[in-house]
Amino acid sequence: MPENLRLTPLYDLHVALGAKMVPFAGYSMPVQYPMGVMGEHTHTRSHAGLFDVSHMGQVILRGPSGALALERLVPVDVAGLAEGRQRYAMFTNDKGGILDDLMVANRGDHLFLVVNAACKAADLAHLRAHLPELEVREITDRALLALQGPGAEAVLNALVPGVAAMRFMDVATFDWQGHALWISRSGYTGEDGYEISVPDTQAEPLARALLDQPDVAPIGLGARDSLRLEAGLCLYGHDIDEHTSPVMAGLSWAIQKARRAGGAREGGFPGADRVLQELADGPLARRVGLRPEGRAPMREGTVLWDAAEGGRNIGAVTSGGFGPSIGAPIAMGYVPATSAEPGTRLWGEVRGKRLPVMICDLPFRTSTYKR
């Protein structure tokens, strides 16, 4: 293991469970366990999977008018977010591109943010530079676990009574053996489930208590990726980045009426001119679902060609692989808006050969959140 990789509080447990560890976002993380990626994927869909997501950044924002202040950096309605609720957001740049996507929770006297591991240093600097009136505190003494799947509610409620009453995007604090758990009903798999911020010292005891339940298995990064791909969820640095706008990425649903043209707090975020124009007129390119015909996966970087004679290079795959729950290869990518209609046939270049691929609606599998 490279010496410069950071370890999560669950590193020793991963090794004890037989995980294959790989570098990811500066951390040594489990990519799979002996069950294998396919088994872990299907177990999460049918029972419950436990993920270590402690590499993600946990940040507290505190100060007067913190919600309105944060709206200077994101195109979502933070001021209208009720206490005990969470919302998906993204930091935009001056060109309307996405610097990172994140979760924002209203915890009463402060906001709680969860940001991507690879972006957390930049995100903290961004927050401190642009919101000097707020306290920006990175939480470094808590791990983050995700329990996902149809069995998640029963499993967690047996250990932490009361979580079953939560609905999708609720956040609350619960006691577990004298320790505070910060729990949200959310996740990154398209399944019902929870994300649990737990003190470092209690991360392994909590993980073991969950894994002691017959329905729960440890899940690595490999299955995490195939699960989120089936759910049509973006991976930062792949499906979204500093050049893609929220509208291009199909994330317009995350921009509430208050921040749109004519809304109570229209614009006021970086790149608002571009984002509001694209909301009104449509973007030049769109993120689309892709179903390759046949069994060959079309992975990130696969060039997409239109069906015209001779073909034109019109886009590329940003995420792709095999969808175990779909039983077929699936992918996402960007194409011109004029070519983004579901049912449009394109060609993807795989190992020098052009193979047919059909544009389809997202997600590939309907999500099962408990609303």
N, C-alpha and C positions, 0 to 999 in steps of 0.2 A: 504494500500500500504506500503510495507517495506520502512523504512526511508532511506535506503542506495541506493535506486534506483535513477538513474539520470532521469531528465525530458528533453524532447526535447522542442524547442520553440513552438511546436504545441500541447503540452499536453492539455492545456485548451480547445483548439478547438476540440480535440478528445473527451474529456468528454462531451462537449456541443453537439456533434454530436451523442452521445449515444454509443460510442465505449466501448467494453469490453477490459479493459487494463490488460496486463500480463507482468511479468518480462521477459526480453529478452536481453541478452548480457549486463546486468547491467543497463538497462533502463526500464522504464515503457512504453510499446508500445501497440498500438491497434492490437488485434488479429482479431477482426471483428467488424462490425457495424450492425445496425438493419437489413440491407439488407441480412445479412448472407453470409457465405463463398461461397456457390454455386452461389448466386446472384451476388456477387462481382466479382467472377471469370468470369462468362458469360458476365457481363457488360463490363469488361476490354477487353474481346475478341471482343465485338460487338461495343463498343463506346469508352470510355476513362476512365481510373482509375487513381486516385491521391493517391500516396503512400508517407508517411513520412519516409525517410531513413536518417534522421539527426543523427542517432546513428552511422553511418559509419564514418570512419576517413578521414579527408581531410588534405592533407600534401603538402607543397611546398618544392621542392628541388631547390636550387639555388647555382650556382658556376661554375667555369671554367670546361669545359668538363664534365658537369653533366650527359649527356646521356651515355658517355663511362664509367663513374664511376658507374652508376647504373647497367650497364651490368655485373659488378663483382658480382652482387647478383641475377640476373635473367637470364634465358636462351633465352630471346627474343631480337630482334634487336631494341634497343632504339635509337642508333645513326642514323639509317635510317628512323626514324619516322619523317615525315614532320611536319612543323609548322602548327598548327590548326587541328592536327589529334590525335587520341587516339588509344591505343592498349591494349589488354588483356595481363597480365603477371602473373608470380608467383615467389615468393621468394622460393628458394630451399635450403636444408641443405646439409651437407657434404655427406650424404648417398643418395642424389638424391630425397629425399622426399620433400613435399610441406609445407612450413611454413605458407603461406597464398597466396591467389590469389587476384589480384588487377587490377585496371585500371591505365594506365600511359598516360598522355596527354602532348604534346609539345605545350607550350604556349609562344614560342619565347624565352624570356630571362630566363625562368625557366620551370621545369617540375611540373605537378600537378598530385598527386596520390590520388586515393580513395581506402581505404583499409577496410577490414571487422571490424565490431565493436568489436567483441570479441578478435581480434588480434591486435588492433591498438596500445596499449601500448607496446607490444612486438615488433611490426613492427618499431615503432619510435626508440626504443632502438637498434634494429638491424641496422637500417640505420645510426644512430649516431655512433655506435661502428665501423662500417665497411667503412663508407664514411666520415671520419673526415674532409676532405677538403671541404665538402659541407655544406651549411646552410640547416638544416632540421627543418622546422617550421610547427607545427600543427596549423591548422586553427580552432579556437575555437569560433569565433564570426559569423559563417555562418551556416544556416540550409541547408539541402539537400532534395529536393523533386523529385519524379519521376512521370511523366505523361506518361501513357502507353496506347496503343490501337489505332485502326484505326482512331479514331476521334482526336487523340492528335495533329496532325499537324495543323488542322484548328483551334482548340481551342487555342493553344498557339500562333499561328501566328496572331490571332485577338488581342491578348494582347501585343505581342512582334513581331511586323512586321519584317520579314526577316528570321525567323527561318525555314520557309518552304523550303528555298533554301538549307538548310543543308542536307548532306547525312549521312548515317550510319557511326558512329565513327568520324564525324566532331566535333570540339570544337570551341567555339567562345564566346566573351563577348558582351552582349546586354544591352541597357539601358531600365529600366522600372521605370517610374516615378522618374527619377533622381538617381536611384540605379543600380549598376552593377550586372547583372546576368551572372554567368559563366555556360554556357549551353553546354551539349554534346548530340548528337543524339544517344542514347544508352539506355540500360535498362536490366532488368532481368526477362522478361516475354515471350520472343520470339515474341513480338509485336513491331511494329514501336513505337517510343516514344522518350522522352527526360529525361535527369537528369539535375536538375537546382539547382545550389548553389546560395543561396540568403542570404543577411545579416539577422541576427537573428531578427532584429526589423521589417523586412518586410516579414518574413515568413508567418505570419498569414494573413496579407492583401493580399499577392499573392495567398495563398491557398484559401481564400474566393473568390477572383476574379475568380479563376479557377472553384471552386465549384458552382459559380453562373451560369456557362454555363450549359445548359440542358444536354449535353452529358457526363458531368463529375460527378463521384461519388467517395466518399472516400473508399479506399481499405485497408484492414488490412493484418497482417502477414499470416493468414490462406490462403487467396487466393494468396498471393505472392508466397507461397510455392507450391501450386498446379499449378500455372502458370509456374513457373520455372521448375517444374518436367516434365510437358508436353513438354517443350522446350528442355529437356535433359540437363539442366544446373546444374553444380555441386554446392553443398552447403558445404562450408568449415567446417571441423570438422565432416562431415558425409560421403560425397562421395569422398572427398580428405582430406588428413592429412599428418602429417610428415613422414608417412610410405609409402604413395602412390607416385609413380613418375608421372610426367606429361604424360609419354608414357602409363603407366598402365591406367591412367585416361582418355585416349582418347583425350588428349590435345596436341598431336604432331603438329596439325595445327598451334598452337600458337608459335612454335619454327621455326623461319624463317631460310632461307638458310645460311645467314651470320653467324649464330651461330652453324651450324651443321658441321659435319666432312667435311673438304675441303673448308669450308666457309671462308670469309675474316677475321672473328673473331671467329674462331672455339673454342668452350668450354670457359674456363676461368670463369665459374660460379660454385658455390658449387655443388658437386655431378655430375659434368660433365661426369666423366668416366662412371658412371652407365647410365645416360640419353643417351649419345651418343651410348653406346653399345646396349641399348634397341631400339634405333632408327634403328640401323643396323640389329640386330638379332631378335627383337621382345621381349616383356616382358613375364614373366612367367604367369602373370594374367592380365585380362582386365576388364574394366568397361563395362557392357552390359545393354541394355534395356531388361525389363522383362514384359511379358503380362500374368498375372495369368488367367487361365481358370475359368470361373464362376464369381461370384460377390464379393467374399471375398478378401479384400485388403491384400497384403503382405507388412507389414510395416518394418521399420528399425529393423535390428536384426534377421529377419526371416532366419532360416538356410536353405541353399539350398543343395539338394542331387541329385546325378546323377541318371540316369535311369537304372544302372546296377542292377542285382539281389541283393537284400539286401540293395543296395544303399550306396554311400560314401558321406560323408559331404565334399562338394567341394567349398563352398563359403557362402556368406550371402548377404542379402538385405541391402543397405545403405540408400536408400530413397524409400518410397512407400506410396501409398494412392489411392484415387479415382481420375480419370481424368475427370472432368466435360465435357470438350470439346470432349473427347474420348468416354465418356459414359461407361467406364469400369475401373477396377483397373489397375494401372500401377506401375512400380517400376524400380529401378536401383540397381545394385550390382556388385560384383566382382566374377569371376570364373576363373579357369585355362584357359590359352590361347587355350589349346587343346580342350576345351569344350565351346568356345565362339562363335561358328558359329551360325548366325541367323537361326532359325528353330529348334534348338536343344531343346528337351524337358527335363526339370528338374522337381524336386519336391520341394515345399516349405512347411516347417513345420509350420502350423498355429494351435495354441491351441492343440498341441499334435497329429494333424492329417496331413498327407502329401497330399498336393493338387498339381495338375499339373500346370506348368508354362512354357511358351515358351520364349526362347531368341529371341529378335527382334532388328532391327536397331533403332538407335537414330537419331534425336529426334522423339518423338511420334507424334508430330504435326509440320509441316513445319513452320519455322519462317518467318515473314513478314517484315523484315527490309527494309528500303528504301535505296538502294545502288546507 
